[in-house]
């Protein structure tokens, strides 16, 4: 039987992320996997029998980027609804909303995403009074970039089933009325939109966008109100329409019915797999809901709060360990990280943590004593280098929330890697772009946080594959692995940081198939 060779790549500068063969010039692909990799002479014979030969004329190839923490369906909703990510002020955001509402039918709920007051001249949240002034006839729900704070107008406030005694419901100091600002308040908008069709559109749009950024795999995270999204992913998977490989983490509140149906961690194939349990233990620094040991510098009466107590979190771990389910825990403030580690020490232990690859998402305020405990437990960290650059500049949101001294210790990738702790990089879709993430890791204004481009690439490829138990399948380019790779405009190992920042994705391949080209 003759081996079918689908693609041979030649004359390339291949950064394999494989220590046994760090660089190569050529690569052969058959049935979606790499069958050979080496120099041009070694693979010249195979090229004669290939269905296609790709001569890259010296261009650089790396493994496809793997985003270890994304909300792809949510990103898609931004793409097909109102995206306020480029709003330069509250007034600009309201002007964009006014223009968008003018095209919407009266009474239809308007959803907006991605606004970020931390870069505005006046750093304030949008209130219902603001929104009422431009959208008096349409319910409006605007989600801050962090996803932990909503601004809603009066019509939406009346339609949403909200517990107004929740501590995250901001109220006017004079009247006691809700301001429309909701911080980590459970908000269920399912009855305000056509969920199924919007979910399918969102996943399709976001997957294509991800491919344009060189992302070949994502770790998706679904909230408790997004069970319909799982159905959408399964529908697209069965139809062969997923254009990015997806490892799907499910909210802790979804796991009981899912496990009853047999949807355990790892179920699926190389295109779509069920991941672990996603748990929130605190909020975000942007919304001032991350659980700190000391108060916020710009809000001295507030130190954030825990989403759950130690007893509840320990019980979740006990169930997960019994079911052999991975647990991915959102914890940003040191109080939340401390609770997570205490429960992991008590309930799981190093052996179970390593076996199930339990991890902490974000871990921004990871102090030296906490880092030591992470190392002792062999805990994996899923971190976002883009946060460090977006909010870590002098006078930025981190300084504002925590003061300069505390802010300097956030997201300290250099110390974490030096300690030997495994770190997988992701974006949380703020922004999704891994090139921005790589640049953020190597050129942050705080030199103590900077890491090398080689280290950053490993965190965005092989370490992210490890986080989903798939390091034998992807994350590096080697025989037997999936042929997921990107063609770059530059070699990231040989350019300065400013050139790196401008680096472009020329092509993206998944399983040897072209899914994006800049042309």
C-alpha positions, 0 to 999 in steps of 0.5 A: 500500500502506497503512503499518500502524502498530502503536503510537503513544506520546503525552504522554511525556517521551522521553529519546532518547539521540539527539543530533540530537533529545535529547527528544520527546513521541511515537513511532510504531512499525511492525513492531517499529521506530520510524517517527517520533518528535517532538512530540504535534502532529507525530504526532497524525495517525498516532495515528488509524491506530494499532492501539494508542495509549499515553498515558503522561501525562507519564511518562518513556521511555528506550531499553531498557537493554543489559547489556554483560556478563551471565551470564543462564543462570547467573543463571537457575540461581540463580533456580531453585536455591538463591540465597544472595544475602541470607545475612547471615552464614556461619551464615545461609547454612548455615541456608538450605542446611539448609532447602533440603537437607531438601526435596531427595532424598537423593543429589541434588546441591544447587547454590547461588549468589550468597553473598558473605562480604564483607558478613558480620560474620566475613568467611570462606569456607564450607568443606567441614566447614561444608557437611558438617555440614548436608548429609552425604548430598547433594553440595553446590556453592556458587558465590560471587557473583563466580563465581570461587570455589566451596565444595564439601562432601566428597561433591562433592569426591569426585565432581568431577574436580579437579586437586588440584595446582592452586594454587587448591585451598585446603588445610588448613595442618596436614593438607594436606587440601582445605578445599573452597574452590576458587579459579578451579579448573576445575570441570565439574558437567555430570555432576551435573545435567540440563543441557538442561532446566535450561538452558532453564528458566534462560534463560526465568526469567532473561529474564523477570527481565531484562525486569522490570528494563528490560533489553531486550538482554544480552551473554551469556557462556558458559563452556567447559562451557556448549556445551549453553547455546548449543543452548538459546538456539538452540532458544528463538530458533527457537521465538520464545521469547526475551524478551530480545535476546541477543549471545552471547560464547563461551569461547575453548575453544568457538570452534574447533568453532563456527567450523568450523560457520560460527558467526562473530561477527554470525551471527543476527538482531536477537533472537539473534547470535553474539558474540565470543571470551571470554578470562580472563586473571585471576580476581577480587578477591573470590577474591584471584585477580586478578593484581596487581603488588603483594600483597594487603593482607589476604594479603601472600604472594599477588598473584594469578596470570595464567590464561595467559601472554603467548604464549598470549594473543597466539596467541589474538589472532592467530587471532581477528584472522585470523577477524575475531572480536571478543575480549572479555578479562576482566582485573581486576588491573593485571598482567593488564591490562598483559599484555592491552595489551602483546599487543594492541599487538604483535598487533592495533594500533589499526586492528584493535582499532577494526574488531573492537571488541576490549575489556577486561571489568572493567578495575578496577585501571586505573592512569593509565599503563594508561588512557593505553595504552587510549586510544592503542589505542582499546580499548573497556571493558566495566565494572560500576558496581555493583561500585564501590558494592557493594564500594567503601564505606569499610571494604568489600571493596576496602579490605580486599583492597588497602588504602585508597590502592589501592582509591581508584583502582578503577573510576574512571569519571570519569577514564576518560570524561574521557580519551575512552575508550568505556565500556559498562556491564553488571552481571555479574549482581551484581546485574543491576539497571541502576537499581542500576548507574546509582545506583552510577555517580552516587552512589558515596561516592568523589566522584572516581568519580562521573559524571553520570546522562546519561553513565551512561545513555549507557553503559547504552544506546548504548555497549553497543549499540556494543560489539556492533556494533549502534549503528545498530539500538538504544541510542537512539530514532530512526526506523529503530531497534528499538522497545526502550524502558522506561517509568520512574516518574521522569525520571532527569535531574531527580531527586536520587540517592536518588530515582534509587535508588528509581526503578521500571520501569513497563513494558518494550517490545521491538520495540514489544511489551509484555514486562513491566508492573508491574501 
